[in-house]
Amino acid sequence: MFEALSDKLKKVLKDLRGQGRVTEAHIEAAMREIRIALLEADVNYKVVKSFIDRVKEKALGQDVMGSLSPAQQVVKVVYDEMVEMLGGTSTQLLFTKRIPNVVMMVGLQGSGKTTTTGKLARLLADTQKRRLLLLSVDVYRPAARQQLSIIAQAIGQPVFEAPEVSDPLELCRRAMRECELTGYDTLIIDTAGRLHIDEELMVELQQIKRDTQPAEILYIADAMTGQDAVRSAQEFHERVGLTGVILTKMEGDTRGGAALSIKEVTGQPIKFIGVGERYDAIESFYPDRIAQRILGMGDVLSLIEKVQAEVDQEKAIELQQKLARDKFSLEDFRDQLRQMRRLGSLDKLLDMLPSNLLGGLRVTPEQTAEMENKLKLTEAIINSMTPAERRDHTLLNASRRKRIARGSGTAVQDVNQMINEYTEMRKMMRMMTSGGLGGMMGGLVGGGVPGFGSGGRRKATKRRKKKKKR
């Protein structure tokens, strides 16, 4: 996400840091470039003007210009103001002791409202242990209610159906009564959408709000529609009164105009973002972390949280011990690949790393797709081995390699390359004490993961040459 904007802002700030002495002219030039970058990213022009004015005022202040490192101070000002533009602090859902707490999901048709209802339900059940009931009151779109039922079944959450009822308000009343009788503490209502905002839709939403007194009214917006999403959110807020926004399809939004505009225009915070099609592909929105990603500072906190949630700590300790004893087998490597894939796609993981760790290089979506395909190929090759071969790669003679190639649908050359790079990677990983993910990410950045070229081999060869010289 934000790739185009991030590249331009990083270049502007890098050029500014490269100046021996920062002058007012340098700051004026940087502000012009940042203004253009934000406008090209489809950020609301009023938001851009306000942002540039605030940054310029602080950047030209005595505290910045008189500091020992004015360029770094300007970067800090840009970061601080971007955090404010995105909402300042993370805002979570606010629940009361009332049963049930109602969450209304509102928005235009096609924004991903029903899928996001399922994602949010799964997140609340997993992280906050909420007892949820889902309800669709979209009685107009064909199969809309059935769609929510299918999603509810997939995430393992109950849904209130009452197929004989076609009145949205009556459905709400019955679902509320069901919650009171059975102890569900949260009712998420997936409301009807339209292709455009109309009076009938707004009146219905106002009636549902009056009858259910929701704790949260969340506007679901397609981030890829840019300022159209912002304008629609503003209209919904004026008519219904929003408490927050969920931006969907953020993984495909390279510009970022909606995310950077919506808080300042509507006054309502972004609470969650959708980052993929899977039902667990939803994240809390942290303005400071998003600003760090945009400016190339990475998002290490989110990466750590992902690792803590997905990586088996006991296995990580066991792996660290194996690395220390030089017992890291192909079977262990396969387990690491699987754990890594549970963390999400490679492009999202790399996006969380500070750009300086990758040498300032931009890894393209095509490159990450190729890397992921090679990871799958590596796992297929390992799966075609016997347990004994996975534990001891020295057993892999020519005839065994031919059999493995046939079984994995690859060529013998692929098997040979993977095994050669695996042996070089073991040498690298022996020198790493971080274990688990540290070893994997070190291998990725160094290029030493099987199927990723010879970066690991080159480093290992250099180390051997240095030892010989000594």
C-alpha positions in Angstrom: 0.0 0.0 0.0 1.0 3.6 -0.6 3.9 2.5 -2.9 3.8 5.4 -5.3 3.5 8.1 -2.6 6.1 6.4 -0.4 8.7 6.3 -3.2 8.2 10.0 -4.0 8.3 11.2 -0.3 11.4 9.0 0.5 13.2 10.6 -2.5 12.3 14.2 -1.4 13.4 13.5 2.2 16.6 11.7 1.1 17.6 14.7 -1.1 16.9 17.0 1.9 19.1 14.9 4.2 21.8 15.0 1.5 22.2 18.8 1.8 25.3 19.9 3.8 23.4 22.9 5.1 19.6 23.2 4.9 18.3 26.6 3.9 14.8 28.1 3.6 15.1 27.6 -0.2 15.7 23.9 0.3 12.7 23.6 2.6 10.5 25.5 0.1 11.6 23.1 -2.7 10.9 20.1 -0.6 7.4 21.4 0.3 6.6 21.9 -3.4 7.6 18.3 -4.2 5.7 16.9 -1.2 2.6 19.0 -2.2 2.7 17.5 -5.7 3.2 14.0 -4.4 0.2 14.2 -2.1 -2.0 15.7 -4.8 -1.0 12.9 -7.2 -1.9 10.5 -4.5 -5.4 11.8 -4.6 -5.3 13.5 -1.2 -8.0 16.1 -0.7 -6.5 19.5 -1.8 -7.7 21.3 1.4 -6.0 18.6 3.5 -2.8 19.0 1.4 -2.8 22.8 1.9 -3.3 22.5 5.6 -0.6 19.8 5.9 2.0 21.8 3.9 1.2 25.0 5.8 1.7 23.3 9.2 4.9 21.5 8.1 6.4 24.7 6.6 5.6 26.8 9.6 7.3 24.3 12.0 10.2 23.5 9.6 11.1 27.2 9.2 10.9 27.7 13.0 14.0 28.6 15.0 14.0 25.2 16.8 14.5 23.4 13.5 16.7 25.8 11.6 19.0 26.4 14.6 19.4 22.7 15.4 22.5 20.6 14.8 20.7 18.4 12.3 18.0 20.5 10.6 17.3 18.0 7.8 16.5 15.3 10.4 14.3 17.7 12.3 12.4 18.5 9.1 11.8 14.8 8.5 10.5 14.5 12.1 8.1 17.4 11.5 6.8 15.7 8.3 6.3 12.5 10.2 4.6 14.1 13.2 2.2 16.1 11.0 1.4 13.0 8.9 0.5 11.1 12.0 -1.9 13.9 12.9 -3.4 13.9 9.4 -4.0 10.2 9.7 -5.8 10.6 13.0 -3.2 11.0 15.7 -3.8 8.0 17.8 -5.3 4.6 17.2 -9.0 4.5 18.1 -10.6 1.2 19.1 -14.2 0.2 19.2 -16.0 1.5 22.3 -18.3 -1.0 24.0 -20.6 -0.5 27.0 -22.1 -2.8 29.6 -25.4 -2.8 27.7 -26.5 -6.1 26.1 -26.3 -6.2 23.2 -23.8 -3.6 22.0 -24.9 -2.9 18.4 -22.4 -2.2 15.6 -24.0 -0.9 12.4 -22.0 -1.5 9.2 -23.0 1.1 6.6 -21.7 2.1 3.1 -22.3 1.9 -0.6 -22.8 -1.3 -2.5 -19.6 -2.9 -3.7 -17.4 -1.5 -0.9 -16.9 -5.0 0.7 -19.4 -4.4 3.6 -20.6 -7.9 4.0 -17.2 -9.5 3.9 -15.9 -6.9 6.3 -18.7 -7.7 8.7 -17.4 -11.3 8.8 -13.8 -10.1 9.2 -14.7 -7.8 12.1 -16.7 -10.5 13.8 -13.8 -13.0 13.6 -11.4 -10.3 14.9 -13.6 -9.4 17.9 -14.3 -13.0 18.8 -10.6 -13.9 18.6 -9.0 -10.9 20.3 -11.7 -9.6 22.6 -13.7 -12.8 23.2 -17.0 -11.1 22.3 -20.1 -13.3 22.0 -21.4 -12.2 18.6 -24.5 -12.5 16.6 -24.5 -11.4 12.9 -27.5 -10.0 11.1 -28.1 -8.9 7.5 -31.0 -6.5 6.9 -30.2 -6.1 3.2 -33.5 -7.4 1.9 -33.1 -5.8 -1.5 -29.9 -7.2 -3.0 -30.4 -10.8 -4.3 -28.8 -13.4 -2.0 -27.3 -10.7 0.3 -28.6 -12.5 3.4 -27.4 -15.8 2.2 -23.9 -14.4 1.6 -23.6 -13.3 5.2 -24.8 -16.8 6.3 -22.1 -18.4 4.3 -19.4 -16.1 5.7 -20.7 -16.7 9.3 -20.4 -20.4 8.8 -16.9 -20.0 7.4 -15.7 -18.0 10.5 -17.7 -20.1 13.0 -20.0 -17.4 14.2 -23.8 -17.5 14.6 -26.1 -15.5 12.3 -29.8 -14.5 12.9 -31.7 -15.3 9.7 -35.6 -15.4 10.0 -36.1 -15.9 6.3 -39.8 -15.3 6.6 -39.2 -11.6 7.6 -38.5 -9.0 5.0 -38.8 -5.8 7.0 -35.4 -4.5 8.1 -36.7 -2.9 11.3 -38.5 -6.1 12.3 -35.4 -8.1 11.7 -33.4 -5.8 14.0 -36.1 -6.0 16.8 -36.1 -9.8 16.6 -32.3 -10.1 16.6 -32.0 -7.7 19.6 -34.5 -9.9 21.5 -32.5 -13.0 20.6 -29.4 -11.4 22.0 -31.1 -10.5 25.2 -32.5 -14.0 25.7 -29.4 -15.9 24.8 -26.6 -13.6 26.2 -25.0 -12.5 23.0 -23.1 -9.3 24.0 -22.5 -7.9 20.4 -24.9 -7.6 17.4 -23.3 -6.7 14.1 -25.8 -5.4 11.6 -24.9 -5.6 7.9 -27.1 -2.9 6.5 -28.3 -2.5 2.9 -26.2 -0.5 0.4 -26.9 1.3 -2.8 -24.9 2.2 -5.9 -25.4 5.8 -4.9 -26.7 7.7 -1.9 -30.5 8.2 -1.9 -33.1 9.4 0.5 -34.7 6.0 1.0 -31.4 4.5 2.1 -30.7 7.2 4.6 -34.2 7.2 6.1 -33.9 3.4 6.7 -30.5 3.8 8.3 -31.8 6.6 10.6 -34.7 4.3 11.7 -32.3 1.4 12.4 -30.1 3.7 14.5 -33.2 5.0 16.4 -34.4 1.5 17.2 -31.1 -0.2 18.1 -29.1 2.7 19.6 -25.8 1.4 18.3 -22.5 1.8 20.2 -20.7 2.1 16.8 -21.7 3.1 13.3 -18.9 2.2 11.0 -18.6 3.4 7.4 -17.1 0.8 5.1 -15.2 2.5 2.2 -13.3 1.1 -0.7 -9.8 2.7 -0.4 -9.2 2.4 -4.1 -12.0 4.8 -4.9 -10.0 7.7 -3.4 -11.9 11.0 -2.9 -15.2 9.4 -3.9 -14.9 7.3 -0.7 -14.2 10.5 1.3 -17.1 12.4 -0.1 -19.5 9.5 0.5 -18.2 9.1 4.1 -18.9 12.8 4.7 -22.5 12.5 3.4 -23.1 9.4 5.5 -21.7 11.2 8.6 -23.9 14.2 8.1 -27.0 12.1 7.8 -26.4 9.2 10.1 -23.6 10.2 12.4 -20.6 7.9 12.0 -18.2 6.8 14.8 -15.5 5.5 12.6 -14.4 4.2 9.2 -13.1 0.9 7.9 -11.1 1.1 4.7 -11.2 -2.0 2.5 -8.8 -3.1 -0.3 -5.9 -1.3 1.2 -3.5 -3.9 -0.1 -4.3 -2.7 -3.6 -4.3 1.1 -2.9 -0.9 2.4 -4.1 -1.9 6.0 -3.8 -3.4 6.4 -0.3 -5.7 9.4 -0.9 -8.6 8.1 1.1 -6.6 7.1 4.1 -4.8 10.4 4.2 -7.9 12.5 3.8 -10.8 10.9 5.5 -10.1 11.8 9.1 -9.5 15.5 8.4 -12.6 15.8 6.1 -15.1 13.8 8.2 -13.6 14.2 11.7 -14.1 10.5 12.2 -11.1 8.1 12.8 -10.2 5.1 10.7 -10.5 2.2 13.0 -9.6 -0.8 10.8 -8.2 -1.5 7.4 -8.8 -4.5 5.2 -5.5 -5.9 3.7 -6.6 -9.0 1.8 -9.3 -11.4 0.9 -8.9 -13.9 3.8 -11.2 -13.5 6.8 -8.2 -12.7 9.0 -7.0 -10.0 6.7 -8.1 -7.0 8.8 -5.9 -4.9 11.0 -6.4 -2.2 13.6 -5.4 1.2 12.1 -2.4 2.8 13.8 -1.6 6.3 12.3 2.0 6.3 13.6 2.7 2.9 12.1 1.2 3.9 8.7 3.2 7.1 8.6 6.3 5.1 9.3 5.6 2.8 6.4 4.9 5.8 4.0 8.2 7.4 4.9 10.2 4.2 4.6 10.7 3.8 8.4 9.1 0.4 8.4 6.5 -1.0 10.8 8.5 -3.2 13.1 5.9 -3.2 15.9 3.3 -4.7 13.6 5.8 -7.3 12.4 6.7 -8.3 15.9 3.0 -8.6 16.8 2.4 -10.8 13.8 5.3 -13.0 14.8 4.1 -13.3 18.4 0.6 -14.2 17.2 1.7 -16.8 14.6 5.1 -18.3 15.6 5.2 -21.2 18.0 7.6 -20.0 20.7 8.6 -23.5 21.8 9.5 -24.4 18.2 11.5 -21.2 17.9 13.5 -22.1 21.0 14.0 -25.6 19.7 15.1 -24.3 16.3 17.6 -22.0 18.0 19.1 -24.9 19.8 19.4 -26.9 16.5 21.1 -24.0 14.8 23.7 -23.8 17.6 24.3 -27.6 17.2 24.3 -27.4 13.4 21.3 -29.7 13.2 19.1 -27.5 11.1 17.5 -30.0 8.7 15.4 -29.7 5.5 12.4 -30.7 7.6 13.1 -27.8 10.0 13.5 -25.5 7.0 10.1 -26.7 5.6 8.5 -25.9 9.0 10.0 -22.4 8.8 8.6 -21.8 5.4 5.1 -22.8 6.6 5.4 -20.5 9.6 6.5 -17.7 7.4 3.6 -18.1 5.0 1.2 -17.9 8.0 2.6 -14.4 8.6 1.2 -13.2 5.3 2.5 -12.4 1.8 6.1 -11.5 1.3 5.3 -8.0 0.0 3.4 -7.2 3.2 6.3 -8.5 5.3 8.9 -6.6 3.3 6.7 -3.5 3.6 7.1 -3.6 7.3 10.9 -3.5 7.2 12.7 -0.2 7.2 13.9 0.6 3.7 17.5 0.9 4.8 17.5 -2.8 5.7 16.9 -3.6 2.1 19.6 -1.2 0.9 16.9 1.3 -0.3 15.9 -1.2 -3.0 12.2 -1.3 -4.1 11.0 -4.9 -4.3 8.3 -5.0 -7.0 5.1 -7.0 -6.8 6.4 -9.1 -9.7 9.5 -9.9 -7.8 7.7 -10.8 -4.6 5.3 -13.0 -6.6 8.3 -14.8 -8.1 9.8 -15.2 -4.6 6.6 -16.7 -3.3 6.4 -19.1 -6.2 9.9 -20.2 -5.5 9.1 -20.8 -1.9 6.2 -23.0 -2.9 8.6 -24.9 -5.3 11.1 -25.4 -2.5 8.4 -26.8 -0.2 7.2 -29.1 -3.0 10.8 -30.4 -3.4 11.2 -31.1 0.3 7.7 -32.8 0.5 8.9 -35.2 -2.2 11.7 -36.4 0.0 11.5 -39.3 2.5 11.6 -38.4 6.2 15.2 -39.8 6.4 16.3 -37.6 3.4 14.7 -34.5 5.0 16.6 -35.2 8.2 20.0 -35.9 6.5 20.5 -34.1 3.2 23.8 -36.0 2.6 21.8 -39.1 1.6 20.6 -37.3 -1.6 22.6 -39.0 -4.3 21.9 -38.6 -8.0 19.2 -41.3 -8.3 17.4 -39.9 -5.2 17.5 -36.4 -6.7 16.0 -37.7 -10.0 13.1 -39.3 -8.0 12.5 -36.2 -6.0 12.4 -34.1 -9.2 9.8 -36.4 -10.7 7.7 -36.4 -7.5 7.7 -32.6 -7.2 7.2 -31.8 -10.9 10.5 -30.0 -11.1 13.8 -30.5 -12.9 16.9 -32.2 -11.4 18.6 -28.8 -11.8 16.0 -27.2 -9.5 16.6 -29.9 -6.8 20.4 -29.5 -7.1 20.1 -25.7 -6.8 17.8 -25.9 -3.8 20.1 -28.3 -2.0 23.3 -26.3 -2.8 21.7 -23.1 -1.5 20.3 -24.8 1.5 23.8 -26.0 2.5 25.2 -22.5 2.1 22.3 -21.1 4.1 23.1 -23.4 7.0 26.5 -21.9 7.2 25.0 -18.4 7.3 22.4 -19.4 9.9 25.0 -20.9 12.2 26.3 -17.4 12.7 22.9 -16.0 13.5 21.7 -16.1 17.1 18.2 -14.7 16.6 16.7 -18.0 15.6 13.3 -18.5 13.9 12.2 -15.4 12.0 15.6 -13.7 12.4 17.2 -16.5 10.5 14.5 -16.4 7.8 14.5 -12.7 7.3 18.3 -12.6 7.3 18.3 -15.2 4.6 15.7 -13.3 2.6 17.6 -10.0 2.8 20.9 -11.7 2.1 19.4 -13.6 -0.9 20.4 -17.0 0.6 17.0 -18.7 0.8 16.9 -21.6 -1.6 15.7 -20.5 -5.0 16.6 -16.8 -4.4 19.9 -16.6 -6.1 23.4 -16.8 -4.9 23.6 -13.9 -2.4 24.2 -16.3 0.5 26.9 -18.2 -1.5 28.7 -15.0 -2.2 28.8 -13.9 1.4 29.9 -17.4 2.5 32.7 -17.4 -0.1 34.0 -14.0 1.0 34.2 -15.2 4.6 36.2 -18.3 3.5 38.6 -16.1 1.6 39.1 -13.8 4.6 39.9 -16.8 6.8 42.5 -18.1 4.2 44.2 -14.7 4.2 44.5 -14.8 8.0 
